[in-house]
């Protein structure tokens, strides 16, 4: 799970250093580049916040391993076309879609970790996972900035989608078991039909 979390965070951050340049490349009027860049960054957070409770409820019903798989596939499908957009509004829509699926990954990973870890070890495990997030936050922009200088802006977005695709395939291959309840407490209540 920590490797998956690092890959996801790395992928999310790899495009960060040049997103404003990419918006400018899409022929946005100079008067609106700042506004459109803010919208492109902000829409991901807005859709993330609005849809996180939906993913959580679905995870309780159909299983967190499925939610994680669907979310990673959705992130891949929302990331790859960003390299092919012809205007900023297409990019805005895809970034919004990306936020929907990001909200299914982070809480789900935390739930899987919580349910797979003894209660007396959770603090240390969550500390390690926080370090994984920070590794992705640090190395994503560095890697993105270096690669963009040599490969161009659109190629970085393809790499971003490719990393998500690899994370999805890796999860499908390894599919870690997810306990239905925490090791120290009761699991979710099942609704009777």
Secondary structure, DSSP 8 states (H G I E B T S, - for coil): -HHHHHHHHHHHHHTGGGHHHHHHHTT--GGGHHHHHHHHHHHHHHHHHHHHHHHHHHHHHH-HHHHHHHHHHHHHHHHHGGGG-SSHHHHHHHHHHHHHHHHHHHHHHHHHHHHHS-GGGHHHHHHHHHHHHHHHHHHHHHHHHHHHHHH-HHHHHHHHHHHHHHHHHHHHHH-----SS-TTS--------
